[in-house]
Amino acid sequence: MRPHKNEPVRAIVVSPEHKGLKLEELLNRKAVADLLGVSTATLKTWVCERKGPHFFKMGNGRGSRVYYRREDVEAWLNREAVRVEMKG
């Protein structure tokens, strides 16, 4: 059974840090788009251009799906954030 569009999926991911398999919750493209305030089309473009948060592809070719780890999305946000000081 496939999960609902906005629900995280459970998948086995090879984690380079741990050199092994780790069961993690992954976010789908729609959930990440909502978190970042961008469209799913923007995320698709970023995947093609290898921009944005780290992602995982499951499957081959046109039918493959892209998923993100929440921690990777948060790390990307922290790297990309620019602090703006307000005068006043």
C-alpha positions, 0 to 999 in steps of 0.5 A: 500500500502506498502512503498518502501524498503528504505522509513520510514513507519508511525506507531503508537508506544506506547512510555513508556516515554509518556505513550500513543500512538505517531505517529512516522516515523520508519526505516526499517532494510535496512535503518538502515543497510545503516546508520550503515554500517553493513549488514541486516544479522548483524541486524537480528543477533542483533535482535535475540541476543537482541543487537544493537539499540532498535527495534519494531516488528510488526506482529507475527512469521516468518512474523513479521517485525522489525523497528527502531526509528531514535532517538534510532539508534542515541542514540545507536551510541552515547553510542557505540562510542569510541573517538580516539585521534590522536597524531600529 
